[in-house]
Amino acid sequence: MACDWSGGCSVEAAVASAAQARLLGIRRGDPVLALHSISIGESGRPVESFLALHRRDRSRFQVELTRATASGRVGTPLVLVKA
């Protein structure tokens, strides 16, 4: 099954606001990782968007990069990073 969508995700360091800290069970001003993501459907319109905040002491990310072939199809993985 092929996925006919694209998108992007960014990760940045941030500090928790009072409301965010209360929800995450940390102190205001504690460091967090902020993930911003958007997925674009084949029509070119956004189909999903989110902001997720992660505590620095309870996060693990796994990233897999893939190489596109000349035809645009996904090829073999370039790098697999496990934290």
PyMOL commands that set and color helices and strands:
alter all, ss='L'
color gray80, all
select helices_A, chain A and resi 18-24
alter helices_A, ss='H'
color red, helices_A
select strands_A, chain A and resi 6-15+31-40+46-55+62-68+74-82
alter strands_A, ss='S'
color yellow, strands_A
deselect
rebuild
show_as cartoon
